[in-house]
Amino acid sequence: MRHLGLFFFAAFVAVGCGRSSLTTDVDDGGTAPPDVIVFPDVPGDFCGNAICGPAESCETCPGDCGRCPDVCGDALCSDAEDCRLCPEDCGFCVECGDGACDEEIGERCETCPADCGECPGCGDGMCGAGETCASCAADCGACETCGDGACSDRESCSTCPADCGFCETCGNGMCDAGESCSTCPTDCGLCESCGNGRCGGGENCATCPTDCGRCVTCGDGTCSATENCTSCPADCGRCVTCGDRTCSPSENCTSCPEDCGLCETCGNGRCATSEDCSTCPVDCGLCETCGNRRCDPTESCSSCPGDCGACVTCGDGFCRATDGEDCLTCASDCGACPACGDGTCTPGIENCSTCPADCGICEGCGDGRCRRPEDCASCARDCGVCSVCGNMRCEPPFESCTNCPGDCGTCPGVTCIEVATCIFGCISFDGTIPPDFSFSCIGDCTARACADVRFFVDQVINCAVEQIFTCGDLSCVMRECRNELAACIGAPRCPPGA
């Protein structure tokens, strides 16, 4: 057996490490078959054995299987590729972007959408054959580098306005060649997917801030090349159509709340990435220029009514978020914000227009003329109170069941003594002769009385008027008019609503 072991060892060394077999003829007295095949436990397929096995490929083992053929879209600009054949890998040619689609130098919709426009089929929601992130970001999504703040060779104004800025024609009111919903929503309208809550293919901060959030530069006070009225109204001002009371295809809650209504997140107390001072001041605070008494291009009736005046619908008594109204932009309909009235004029949120209770009245308020931007909320002295009968809200002290039963309900039946007590509450018995009193208050009290009760009330009031110049207080009046008061107490109650 010692000789047999040495034989096996010598044979193993002779065949080496590769997969091989060893056949031996062993004489063991007939207890085993004469031929024995031994397989060494060594793996056969491995990268580097110069054999391209079934589990290997050009991607996983180019040493055995060879280099993969050049493929446009692998992010590598090979010797066989150039800007005309594969702009996705090699970047756009220098001439691309000059506004002229020059076929002689190889420009076409696949290689230069900025000049030649998007290819047919681009925008159908499917990244089809021949479409790439460079030629059709709307279907295939923006290239990986889009949004990093640098306009690379693979990007252009038509594929990544977030980095390269909007094309020159974007904003002229026409959806020109090279423009689409994913590159110029101002002219072509917002893409259907914009607003679904996901920053998807073809969307970025410049073309869909609703889903992707505002670009980093938005809000710095400068309208840069990567911003326009759709993506950053805080810097670039409102689009021309904003404010016409029609939510156009190029508008939404993040660019024009006065036409499209407030976004769902506006009013939750947090300034979302898609909000700014011009579209949701109640969360993000008033813009810096709000309160300078000038309606600047970046301001509107929905972001700064103190400078621009209230929106058309503001003041009808109904607080409509669909018209961009909230406590900050339309206090006359929505009421003052919760913090207003705490005695502190909070910078950035409150001013004389949004909260005169804390910040004092604006200049000009109290001159007897109600002029824009004054309204009942900012200047009741000139414009009157903000009570509107018919808005389904009972707004005391100026509304009651007497003068607005539609909002405050039907008045309950009253007695003579209740009406008389109400009237005496309208008279100031402070020792002044004659005492101060409110005609409107007395009118509201008597308006609730039916004919029988009014008769007895008149008896009490006539007696009180006679005694008012001699009595200095209410107890004296009641003592002198005790007979009339006794008759009043015994009078029948008015039926409800009478």
C-alpha positions in Angstrom: 0.0 0.0 0.0 3.0 2.4 0.6 3.9 2.0 -3.1 0.3 2.7 -4.1 0.3 6.0 -2.1 3.5 7.1 -3.7 2.1 6.3 -7.1 -1.0 8.5 -6.5 1.1 11.4 -5.3 3.5 11.2 -8.3 0.5 11.1 -10.7 -1.2 14.1 -9.1 2.0 16.2 -9.3 2.4 15.2 -12.9 -1.0 16.3 -14.1 -0.9 19.7 -12.2 -3.7 21.9 -10.9 -6.2 21.8 -13.9 -9.2 19.5 -14.1 -7.9 16.1 -15.1 -8.5 12.4 -14.5 -6.2 9.6 -13.3 -6.8 5.9 -14.2 -5.0 3.2 -12.2 -4.9 -0.6 -12.2 -4.9 -1.7 -8.6 -4.4 -5.3 -7.6 -6.2 -5.8 -4.3 -7.0 -9.5 -4.5 -10.1 -9.0 -6.5 -12.0 -7.0 -4.0 -12.3 -3.9 -6.2 -12.8 -3.2 -10.0 -9.5 -3.0 -11.8 -10.1 0.5 -13.2 -10.4 3.5 -10.8 -10.9 7.1 -12.1 -10.0 9.9 -9.6 -11.0 13.6 -10.3 -9.0 16.2 -8.3 -11.3 18.7 -6.5 -10.3 21.8 -8.5 -12.8 24.3 -10.1 -12.8 24.3 -13.9 -14.4 27.7 -14.9 -12.6 30.7 -13.5 -11.6 34.1 -15.0 -8.1 34.0 -16.3 -7.9 30.5 -17.6 -8.0 31.7 -21.2 -11.3 29.9 -21.7 -14.6 31.9 -21.9 -16.8 29.6 -19.9 -20.6 29.5 -19.8 -20.7 31.7 -16.7 -18.4 34.3 -18.1 -19.0 37.2 -20.5 -17.2 40.3 -21.9 -18.6 42.3 -19.0 -17.5 39.9 -16.2 -14.2 38.6 -17.7 -12.9 40.5 -20.7 -9.5 38.6 -20.3 -11.1 35.3 -21.3 -14.0 36.5 -23.4 -12.6 39.6 -25.1 -13.7 43.2 -24.9 -17.3 44.0 -25.4 -18.2 45.9 -28.5 -18.7 49.6 -28.3 -22.3 50.5 -27.2 -23.7 54.0 -27.3 -25.0 54.8 -23.9 -22.4 53.1 -21.8 -21.0 56.5 -20.6 -17.7 55.9 -22.4 -16.8 57.8 -25.5 -14.8 55.2 -27.4 -12.6 55.7 -30.5 -15.5 54.5 -32.7 -17.9 57.2 -31.2 -18.1 60.9 -31.6 -20.5 63.8 -30.8 -22.5 63.1 -34.0 -22.8 59.4 -33.6 -23.3 59.2 -29.8 -23.9 62.5 -28.0 -25.1 60.6 -25.0 -21.5 59.4 -24.4 -19.4 62.0 -26.2 -21.5 65.1 -25.6 -23.1 67.5 -28.1 -21.1 68.9 -30.9 -19.9 72.5 -30.6 -22.3 73.7 -33.3 -25.4 72.2 -31.5 -27.4 75.0 -29.9 -26.8 77.7 -32.5 -30.5 77.6 -33.5 -30.0 76.1 -37.0 -30.5 72.4 -37.7 -27.6 71.8 -40.1 -27.9 68.3 -41.7 -24.6 68.7 -43.6 -22.7 68.5 -40.3 -24.8 65.6 -39.1 -27.3 67.4 -36.9 -30.7 65.7 -36.6 -33.2 65.2 -33.9 -31.2 62.3 -32.3 -27.9 64.2 -32.2 -29.1 67.8 -31.6 -32.6 68.2 -30.3 -31.8 71.8 -29.3 -31.6 72.8 -33.0 -33.7 70.1 -34.7 -36.4 69.5 -32.2 -37.4 66.3 -30.6 -37.8 63.1 -32.7 -41.3 61.8 -33.4 -42.4 59.7 -30.6 -40.5 61.6 -28.0 -42.9 62.4 -25.2 -45.1 59.3 -25.5 -43.9 58.1 -22.1 -41.8 55.2 -23.4 -38.0 55.3 -24.0 -38.0 53.6 -27.4 -35.3 52.5 -29.8 -33.1 55.5 -30.7 -34.1 57.5 -27.7 -31.6 58.4 -25.0 -31.4 60.7 -22.0 -29.5 63.1 -24.4 -32.1 63.1 -27.2 -35.4 62.6 -25.2 -35.2 63.3 -21.5 -39.0 63.4 -21.4 -39.2 59.6 -22.0 -35.8 58.4 -20.9 -35.2 60.7 -18.0 -32.5 63.3 -17.6 -28.8 62.1 -17.8 -27.2 61.3 -14.5 -25.2 64.5 -14.4 -28.3 66.7 -14.9 -28.9 68.8 -11.8 -25.3 68.9 -10.6 -25.1 72.6 -11.4 -22.6 72.2 -14.2 -23.6 72.1 -17.9 -21.5 69.2 -19.2 -20.8 68.3 -22.9 -23.6 65.7 -22.7 -26.2 68.3 -21.7 -27.8 71.3 -23.5 -30.6 73.8 -22.9 -33.0 71.3 -24.5 -32.1 68.3 -22.3 -31.1 69.9 -19.0 -32.2 73.5 -18.5 -31.5 73.0 -14.7 -27.8 73.1 -15.5 -27.6 74.8 -18.9 -30.4 77.3 -18.6 -33.4 77.6 -20.8 -33.1 77.9 -24.6 -33.3 81.4 -26.0 -36.7 80.8 -27.5 -38.2 79.5 -24.2 -40.6 82.1 -23.0 -41.7 83.6 -26.3 -45.2 82.0 -25.9 -44.7 79.4 -28.7 -43.6 75.8 -28.3 -40.8 75.9 -30.9 -38.6 73.1 -32.3 -36.4 71.8 -29.6 -38.9 72.7 -26.8 -41.2 70.3 -25.0 -42.9 70.0 -21.7 -39.7 68.7 -20.2 -37.5 71.5 -21.4 -39.8 74.6 -21.6 -43.1 74.2 -19.7 -43.6 77.9 -19.9 -44.3 77.6 -23.6 -45.3 73.9 -24.0 -47.2 73.4 -20.8 -46.3 71.2 -17.9 -45.8 67.4 -18.5 -48.7 65.2 -17.4 -46.5 63.5 -14.8 -45.6 66.9 -13.2 -47.5 67.1 -9.9 -47.7 63.3 -9.2 -45.4 63.7 -6.2 -42.5 61.9 -7.8 -39.5 63.6 -9.5 -39.5 61.2 -12.5 -37.9 61.0 -15.9 -37.5 64.3 -17.7 -38.3 66.3 -14.6 -35.9 68.5 -12.7 -36.0 71.6 -10.5 -36.2 73.8 -13.6 -39.1 72.0 -15.3 -41.1 70.6 -12.4 -40.4 72.2 -9.0 -43.7 70.8 -7.8 -42.2 67.3 -7.7 -38.5 68.1 -7.7 -38.4 71.2 -5.5 -37.0 74.6 -6.4 -33.5 74.9 -7.8 -30.8 75.9 -5.3 -30.5 79.5 -6.7 -34.2 80.2 -6.5 -34.9 82.9 -4.0 -31.6 84.7 -4.2 -33.2 87.7 -5.8 -31.6 87.1 -9.2 -33.4 85.6 -12.2 -30.7 83.3 -13.6 -30.5 81.5 -16.9 -31.8 78.3 -15.2 -34.9 80.1 -13.8 -38.0 81.6 -15.4 -41.5 82.7 -14.3 -42.7 79.0 -14.2 -39.8 77.6 -12.1 -39.0 80.5 -9.8 -41.6 83.4 -9.7 -39.9 84.6 -6.5 -36.9 85.7 -8.6 -38.4 86.1 -12.1 -41.8 87.4 -11.3 -45.2 86.0 -12.4 -45.8 84.8 -15.9 -47.9 87.1 -18.1 -50.9 84.8 -18.0 -50.9 84.5 -14.2 -53.8 86.4 -12.7 -56.3 85.9 -15.6 -58.3 83.6 -13.3 -57.6 80.7 -15.7 -55.2 77.9 -14.7 -53.4 77.4 -18.1 -51.3 74.3 -19.0 -48.1 76.0 -18.1 -49.4 77.0 -14.6 -49.9 75.1 -11.4 -50.1 75.8 -7.6 -46.3 76.3 -7.4 -46.2 79.0 -10.0 -49.6 80.7 -9.9 -51.8 80.0 -6.8 -54.2 82.9 -7.7 -55.3 81.0 -10.8 -54.6 77.4 -9.8 -55.2 77.5 -6.1 -52.9 76.9 -3.2 -50.9 73.6 -3.1 -52.1 71.0 -0.6 -49.0 71.5 1.5 -49.4 75.3 1.8 -50.6 76.1 5.3 -49.1 73.1 7.1 -46.5 75.3 8.8 -43.5 74.0 6.9 -42.0 75.7 3.9 -41.7 72.8 1.4 -39.0 72.7 -1.3 -41.6 73.5 -3.9 -42.9 76.6 -2.0 -41.4 80.0 -1.6 -42.4 83.5 -0.4 -44.2 84.3 -3.6 -46.5 81.2 -3.7 -47.0 80.3 0.0 -46.1 83.2 2.3 -48.1 81.7 5.2 -45.5 78.9 5.4 -42.4 80.6 3.9 -42.9 84.2 5.1 -43.4 87.4 3.1 -40.9 88.3 0.4 -38.3 90.9 1.5 -39.8 93.6 -0.8 -43.4 93.0 0.6 -44.4 96.1 2.5 -42.4 98.7 0.5 -45.7 100.1 -0.8 -44.8 99.1 -4.4 -46.2 96.0 -6.2 -42.9 94.6 -7.6 -42.8 92.0 -10.5 -42.2 89.2 -8.0 -45.2 90.2 -6.0 -48.9 89.6 -6.6 -52.3 90.0 -4.9 -51.9 86.5 -3.5 -48.4 86.9 -2.1 -48.4 90.6 -1.0 -51.9 92.2 -0.9 -50.5 95.0 1.2 -48.5 96.3 -1.9 -50.6 94.9 -4.8 -54.1 95.0 -3.3 -56.4 92.1 -2.7 -57.2 89.6 -5.4 -60.5 90.0 -7.3 -62.3 87.3 -5.3 -61.0 88.5 -1.9 -63.8 90.3 0.0 -66.7 88.2 -1.1 -66.9 86.6 2.4 -65.8 83.1 1.2 -62.3 81.8 2.1 -61.3 79.9 -1.1 -58.0 78.1 -1.2 -58.8 77.4 -4.8 -58.3 81.1 -5.4 -55.1 81.3 -3.4 -56.8 82.7 -0.3 -55.6 82.1 3.2 -55.4 84.1 6.5 -52.2 85.9 5.2 -53.3 86.8 1.7 -57.0 87.4 2.4 -57.8 88.1 6.0 -61.1 89.8 5.1 -62.5 86.4 4.0 -60.3 83.9 6.0 -59.9 85.9 9.2 -56.6 86.9 10.8 -53.8 84.3 11.2 -53.7 82.6 14.7 -50.6 84.6 15.7 -52.2 87.9 14.9 -53.4 89.6 18.0 -50.7 88.3 20.4 -49.2 91.8 20.7 -46.0 91.1 18.8 -45.4 92.2 15.2 -43.6 89.1 13.9 -41.1 90.1 11.2 -41.4 88.3 7.9 -45.0 87.2 8.5 -46.8 90.2 9.9 -46.9 93.9 8.8 -49.4 96.7 8.9 -51.4 95.2 6.1 -51.6 91.6 7.3 -52.0 92.3 11.0 -52.7 95.9 12.0 -53.7 94.6 15.5 -50.0 93.9 16.2 -48.1 96.1 13.8 -50.3 99.2 13.8 -52.3 100.7 10.8 -50.6 101.5 7.5 -49.8 105.0 6.4 -52.9 106.6 4.9 -55.4 104.5 6.9 -57.8 106.8 8.6 -58.1 109.5 5.9 -61.7 108.6 5.2 -61.1 107.0 1.8 -60.8 103.3 1.2 -58.2 103.0 -1.5 -56.2 100.0 -2.7 -54.4 98.3 -1.2 -56.6 99.0 1.8 -59.4 96.6 2.7 -61.7 95.9 5.6 -59.0 93.7 7.3 -56.2 96.2 7.0 -58.1 99.4 7.5 -61.6 99.1 8.9 -61.5 102.8 9.7 -61.8 103.6 6.0 -63.3 100.4 4.5 -65.7 99.2 7.1 -66.0 95.8 8.8 -65.5 92.4 7.1 -68.9 91.0 7.9 -70.6 89.6 4.8 -74.1 88.3 5.3 -74.6 85.1 3.2 -71.2 83.5 3.5 -72.5 80.9 6.0 -70.5 82.3 8.9 -72.0 84.3 11.7 -69.5 87.2 12.3 -70.4 89.0 15.5 -70.7 91.7 16.7 -71.9 93.0 13.4 -74.0 90.1 12.4 -76.7 88.5 14.4 -79.9 86.5 14.0 -81.7 89.9 13.6 -79.8 91.3 10.6 -78.5 88.0 9.1 -80.6 84.9 10.0 -79.1 83.1 7.0 -75.7 83.0 8.7 -76.7 83.3 12.4 -79.9 81.3 12.5 -83.5 82.3 13.4 -83.8 84.4 16.5 -85.5 82.7 19.5 -88.6 84.2 20.9 -87.9 87.1 23.2 -89.7 88.8 26.1 -90.2 92.5 26.8 -87.7 92.4 29.7 -85.0 90.7 27.6 -85.4 93.5 25.0 -85.3 96.2 27.6 -82.2 94.7 29.2 -80.6 94.6 25.8 -81.4 98.3 25.2 -80.1 99.4 28.6 -76.8 97.6 27.7 -76.4 100.0 24.8 -76.5 103.0 27.1 -73.4 104.1 29.0 -74.6 105.0 32.6 -71.3 106.5 33.8 -72.7 109.7 35.3 -72.4 111.7 32.0 -75.5 113.8 31.2 -76.8 112.9 28.7 -75.2 109.4 28.6 -73.5 108.0 25.5 -75.4 105.3 23.6 -75.3 103.4 20.3 -78.2 103.8 17.9 -77.3 100.6 15.9 -77.1 98.6 19.1 -80.6 99.8 20.2 -81.9 99.1 16.7 -80.7 95.5 16.9 -82.3 95.0 20.3 -85.7 96.3 19.2 -85.6 94.5 15.9 -86.0 91.2 17.7 -89.3 92.2 19.3 -92.8 91.4 18.0 -95.6 94.0 18.0 -97.0 93.2 21.5 -93.5 93.2 23.1 -92.5 96.4 21.3 -95.6 98.2 22.8 -94.4 97.5 26.3 -90.8 98.2 25.5 -91.8 101.6 24.2 -93.4 102.4 27.6 -90.2 101.5 29.4 -88.0 103.4 27.0 -90.2 106.5 27.0 -90.1 106.6 30.8 -86.3 106.1 30.8 -85.8 109.0 28.4 -87.8 111.3 30.7 -85.8 110.3 33.7 -82.4 110.1 32.1 -81.6 113.8 32.6 -82.3 113.6 36.3 -81.1 110.1 37.1 -77.3 109.5 37.1 -77.4 105.8 37.1 -79.5 102.8 35.9 -80.9 101.9 39.4 -82.5 105.4 39.6 -84.1 104.9 36.2 -85.4 101.5 37.1 -86.8 102.8 40.3 -88.6 105.7 38.7 -90.0 103.5 35.9 -91.0 100.5 38.1 -94.6 100.5 37.0 -93.7 100.3 33.3 -91.1 97.6 34.1 -93.8 95.6 35.9 -96.1 95.7 32.9 -93.1 94.7 30.7 -92.4 91.7 32.8 -96.0 90.5 32.5 -96.1 90.9 28.7 -96.3 87.7 26.6 -93.2 86.2 24.9 -92.8 86.6 21.2 -92.9 83.4 19.2 -89.5 82.3 17.6 -88.7 84.2 14.4 -91.6 86.7 14.9 
